[in-house]
Amino acid sequence: MISHLELILPGDKLLTAGGELLDVSGQLSFTENAAQESHISRLCTDFQDPGTLG
């Protein structure tokens, strides 16, 4: 089950399901994630609510 979908874009920008574009530099890396090719990531911090896991 997928709880929510977010896309990490070049420049370490995160596009949320609500259409918000967040700068996640230093927290997520587009380059590191792209090297893994297509995948579903592990649970990670919810960037819109840092106290929870996404």
KOLVO-680467 format. One line per 4 residues: number of its first residue (from 1); their letters; for each residue x, y, z of N, C-alpha, C, CB. Coordinates in steps of 0.1 Angstrom, whole numbers, plus 5000, padded with zeros to 4 digits. Each point is the difference from the previous one (the first is absolute). Glycine has a CB too. Layout:
# KOLVO-680467
NUM> a> X,Y,Z,X,Y,Z,X,Y,Z,X,Y,Z | ...
//
This chain:
# KOLVO-680467
1> mish> 5008,4988,5000,4992,5012,5000,5009,5012,5000,4981,4988,5012 | 5016,5022,4980,5007,5013,4999,4992,5010,5008,5011,4994,4977 | 4995,5013,5033,4993,5009,5007,4999,5014,4993,5007,4988,5021 | 5003,5015,4972,5000,5013,4992,5012,4999,4990,4990,5013,5019
5> leli> 5009,4995,4971,5010,4999,4989,5006,5014,4999,4988,4982,4988 | 5026,5018,5012,5007,5013,4998,5011,4996,4989,4995,5009,5024 | 5009,5001,4969,5010,4998,4990,5012,5009,5003,4983,4995,4982 | 5029,4999,5018,5012,5008,5002,5005,5004,4986,5006,4989,5022
9> lpgd> 4997,5023,4976,5004,5005,4987,5015,5005,5000,4976,5007,4995 | 5030,4995,4993,5013,5005,5000,5001,5014,5008,5004,4989,4977 | 5007,5013,5029,5002,5012,5008,4995,4998,5015,4998,5013,4979 | 4999,4974,5024,4995,4996,5013,4988,5007,5004,5023,4996,5007
13> kllt> 4967,5005,4984,4987,5005,5002,4990,4989,5001,5006,5021,4987 | 4985,4980,5022,4990,4990,5003,4986,5005,4996,5014,4990,5019 | 4979,5004,4972,4987,5003,4996,4990,4992,5007,5008,5006,4977 | 4984,5000,5032,4990,4993,5008,4987,4997,4992,5010,5011,5021
17> agge> 4982,4980,4984,4987,4997,4994,4991,5012,4999,5002,4977,5009 | 5000,5033,5000,4992,5012,4999,5005,5010,4991,4994,4995,5023 | 5018,5002,4970,5005,5010,4990,5010,5009,5006,4979,4998,4988 | 5025,5001,5025,5010,5009,5006,5014,4995,4996,4984,5005,5019
21> lldv> 5025,5004,4978,5013,4997,4996,5009,5004,5012,4996,5003,4975 | 5011,4987,5031,5008,5003,5012,5015,4998,4997,4981,4993,5015 | 5027,5015,4991,5015,4998,4999,5004,4991,5011,5004,5023,4989 | 5001,4965,5007,5004,4990,5010,5015,4997,5000,4977,4990,4998
25> sgql> 5030,5020,4997,5015,4999,5000,5005,4997,5014,5001,5016,4981 | 5008,4974,5020,5006,4996,5012,4992,4990,5008,5010,5022,5001 | 4978,4975,4994,4991,4990,5006,4998,4989,4990,4989,5017,5014 | 5009,4986,4974,4998,4990,4989,5009,5004,4988,4977,4994,5007
29> sfte> 5028,4996,4986,5008,5003,4988,4994,4994,4988,5021,5001,5015 | 4976,5007,4975,4995,4995,4987,5011,4990,4994,4986,5021,4996 | 5026,4983,5004,5011,4992,4994,5001,4987,5007,5012,5021,4994 | 4988,4978,5019,5001,4987,5007,4988,4991,4997,5013,5011,5018
33> naaq> 4975,4995,4982,4988,4992,4998,4999,4996,4985,4988,5013,5018 | 5016,4995,4973,5000,4996,4985,5010,4989,4998,4994,5023,4994 | 5016,4976,5013,5010,4989,4998,4994,4986,5004,5019,5016,5005 | 4970,4984,5003,4994,4988,5003,4990,4995,4990,5003,5006,5024
37> eshi> 4995,5003,4965,4990,4997,4990,4986,4999,5006,5017,4988,4986 | 4973,5007,5007,4987,4999,5005,4999,4993,5013,4991,5001,4976 | 5002,5005,5034,4999,4993,5013,4989,5007,5008,5024,4992,4999 | 4971,5001,5011,4992,5007,5010,5009,5001,5012,4978,4990,4991
41> srlc> 5023,5022,5015,5009,5003,5011,4994,4994,5013,5009,5020,4988 | 5000,4979,5021,4996,4996,5014,4993,5012,5006,5020,4984,5002 | 4974,5013,5010,4994,5010,5008,5010,5011,5003,4984,4984,5010 | 5012,5029,4989,5009,5011,5003,4992,5011,5006,5015,4994,4981
45> tdfq> 4992,5016,5023,4993,5012,5006,4990,5006,4991,5020,5004,5014 | 4968,5000,4991,4990,5007,4992,5005,5015,5000,4981,4984,5006 | 5023,5021,4982,5005,5013,4999,4990,5011,5003,5016,4991,4984 | 4971,5006,5016,4990,5010,5003,4997,4999,5015,4991,4999,4977
49> dpgt> 5012,4990,5029,4998,4998,5015,5012,4993,5005,4974,5000,4998 | 5037,5007,5005,5012,4993,5004,5000,4991,5012,5010,5020,4990 | 4979,4981,5018,4999,4991,5012,4995,4986,4996,4996,5020,5014 | 5000,4978,4974,4995,4986,4996,5008,4994,4989,4977,5008,5007
53> lg> 5020,4979,4991,5006,4993,4989,4990,4999,4989,5015,4987,5015 | 4990,5014,4972,4991,4999,4989,5000,4987,4994,5005,5023,4995
//
